Amino acid sequence: MTVRVKLRRGTRAAIETAAASDQLLEGEAGLVSDEGGLMVATGTGSFSTFAPSSNIGGFARLTQAEYDALDPVDPDTIYFIVG
């Protein structure tokens, strides 16, 4: 089964405007287009940004057991835990 995930995207200014007007949901992820980074909303009116996407080594889809068995976890990989 295919699952499509859509991320919020916009410039830092647009994301800051959305945060200031309470348009971000806690846990919502997005792309900061003018910086090439990722952001996650941390609550009403706030968000955190992370490394530019060029620093991401890859994406992995794992079960929780597979993730728990990783030693070590790759800090440059984004992991999606599926049921």
N, C-alpha and C positions, 0 to 999 in steps of 0.2 A: 504494500500500500504506500502510495506517495503522500508525503505530508509537505505542504508548502508553508513556509514561515515568512511573514512580511515584517520587515523592520522599519521603524520610523527613520527617516533620513532628512537631513537638512544641514545648513551651515550652523556654526556655533551660535551665531546671532539668532537664527530661527529657533534653535533648541532652547536657548536662554529665554526667548520670548514665550515659547510654549510652557516652559517651567514656571515662569513668572505668572502666567495666567492659568495655572493649575490644569494644564492639558496633558501632563505626563502621568501615567499610572505607575505606581510603585512596581519595580521589576521590569518595566518596559525597556526593551533594548533598541538601539538605533545606531546609525552611522553618522558621524560628523563629517559631512562631505568636503568641507574646505580644509580639514586637517587630516583626513584619511584615518580617523580613529573610531573607536567604538564608545558608546555611552550606555549607561544603565540608570534609569530613574531610581533614586533612593528614597523617594517619598514625595509628598506634595510640594511642588516648587523647588525640587533639588534633583541633581543628577551627578554622576561621577563619570569621568572620561578615562579611557584606557589607551594603551599603546596604539600607534598607527597601524592600520591593517597590514601594511607591508612587513611588519614584524611577526605576523601570525604565521606559524609554520604549517597549519592545516586544521582540519575539522575531523572529529571522530564520533561515530555513533556507537554507543556501547550500552550494555545493560549495567545496572548498578553493581552486580557481582564482578563483571569484567573491569569496571572502573576501579573497584576496591582492590582488585588483584594487581593493578599497575604498580610497578616499583622501579623507578620513580615515575611520577606523573610528569609529562612534558610541559614545561611552563609556556611553550610557544604554541600549544595546541588548544583549541576550543573543543570541549567535550560536550556532547548531547547525550544525556542519560534517557534511555527509552525503556518502557515497561515490558 
